[in-house]
Amino acid sequence: MSGEGRDAPIAWFRPSVRRSLSIAWLQAVAFVLLGALVLGLLRVKRVDFGSPWLAAYILGMVAVMCGPLWLATRLQRILRVERVLVLGEDGVRWNVGDEVSASFRWEELERVELGDATIVIAGADRQLELPLPFDGVDGAELVSTICDLQRKKLLGVPLRVRLDRS
């Protein structure tokens, strides 16, 4: 693809991060619940701060405070790099952050296949495996959209995308 920015995007898709976000939230909630449980049990037992239970108080408070900190660091790590599949006038691009990590012109695209956990986009000399799922579109619909756009481009028909949102 051209590096001059002529390739206008027609559609773009992001891999879903829902599963990673759900795991991060569950881990953070577990930290907070564990700390609250320890602090609650100590409160019910009416243990004072001067006793040997001081370490349990500290552990409970640290766990409660670490939950939100854990969530913030996990969210930053999960969302740090934006990954986008761009379908443009010239072809297919896989952007990771600000860089185009792989691109295929419509003319050099040989096959697009749906696997169990990936979509495989292949040209004559290289291939790209994209993780599933993508936000807002299922794998079969995305493969169909890519193949449809390639067919239209090769026939010289203006490229338009229509996704069913029913």
Secondary structure as UniProt FT lines:
FT   TURN            3..4
FT   STRAND          9..13
FT   HELIX           18..44
FT   TURN            45..46
FT   TURN            49..50
FT   TURN            52..53
FT   HELIX           54..79
FT   STRAND          83..88
FT   STRAND          91..96
FT   TURN            97..98
FT   STRAND          99..105
FT   HELIX           106..108
FT   STRAND          109..114
FT   STRAND          118..123
FT   STRAND          127..131
FT   TURN            135..136
FT   HELIX           139..155
//
